[in-house]
Amino acid sequence: MPPLALVGNLSRDLVDGRPPRIGGAPYYAAQAWRALGSRATIFTRCGPDERDDYARRLSALGLPVVLLPGEKTTSFSFYYDGDTRVMTVEQAGDAWTPADADVVPAGAWVHVAPLLRCDFPAGTLAALAHGRRLSFDGQGLVRAREPGALRLDADFDPAVLQHVQILKLAEEEAEVVGAVDRLGVAEVLVTYGERGSCVYVDGRKDEVGAWPVAADPTGSGDAFSAAYLAGRSQGLTPVSAARRATALVSALLTGRAP
């Protein structure tokens, strides 16, 4: 089996006015891979103020972690209005460079997890894609890299997708991008929360059901992407990988306090 890896920034999340907590795909994907028993490595970064605390929290999940130096930690504040998450960008973190790709092992299946657009410019993705297979989170296409109320638009560099084999989009991201089956990506996943997901492969659309879970859904998309990539790296078909990822997310959410 090829090695699994994730690259992306950690975040400082302020939820409903509570004290800040660790966030970002590195944290939630690590939980998914631990639950699956996957052999995976987390490559991440954050600012100096959070570095020691976040390093401890990530290491406690039991996966190898490579914490690169960073100048700033991406920070969000948000609250939920029913099923809708209302987010504010407090601070953007560091962008990744082509040189950063050198730390990721050759032959890996890599989930690239931007928090905002331009976390991973096209040149960086080209370097990561050299000898590796890439999954990409659609947040990096539509989330404007600016402070204030989170703004989604389709003003992304199309060259980014030239290096991506698997693209995962949340429902609102897919609405912004439009025509998700015409993006030139071999596999596109669109998640709809408790309404499941759709898998687009080779001109075919398959729906995958889910189960409503009364829990904080923060990070569930990251866990889904991690579990999906693990399944595909093991030879599961796209639909089978999506079904297993859905079950894994449900199990993780059930284990959280509502």
C-alpha positions, 0 to 999 in steps of 0.5 A: 500500500502506498504511504498516506500523507496530509499537508495543510495548516492548523487553525485556531478556532473560536466557536460560539464565543468559547475559548480558542481550540485547535482546528484544521484538517491535520487535526481531524484527518489524524483522528480519522486515520487513527480510527482506521489504523492507517499508516499516515503522516501529518505535515503541517504548520502554525504560528509560534504562539500555538506551536507547542500546544498544537504539537502536543495535541497532534502527537497525542493522536498517535500519528507521525507529525512533521510540524514546519515553522510558521509565522502565523496561525490561520484563525477563524471565529464561527457559530452555527445557525441551524445547519449553517456555519457562519464564519469570520476569517480573523487571520490568514496563515502561511502559504506553502511553497514548492520547496515545502514539497520536499518533506513529503515522501515520494509515492505517497497519496497526499490529501492537500488541505487548504483553509483558504485560497492560495494556501497552495498555489499551482506551483506548490501543487505541481511540486507536490504532485511530482511522483505522488497522487493528490486529493484536494479540498475545495476550500482552496478554490473558493474561500477568499484569502481576506479578513472579515466575513468568509466570502466564497467566489469562483476566482481561482486559478484553473491551473491548480486543478491540473495537478489534482486527481481527487477533488472534495467539495462541500455543498456550498463550494460546489454551488460556487464552482458549478458544473463540478463534472466538467472541472477536468478532475478524475474524481469529484466528491460533493458532500451534503452533510446528513444528506450524504454525498455524490461521487462523480467519476467517468461521467457517472454520478453515484449517490451515497447515503448518510445518517443524521447525527446530532453532534458538532459537525466541525471537521467531518469533511476533513475526516471524510476526505482522509477516510476516502483517500485511505480507501482508494489507496487500498484499492476500494472503488470510489463509491465503496471508499465514499461509503466507508468514509461516510460510516467512519464520519458517523462513528466519529461524530457519534463519539462526540458530545452533542 
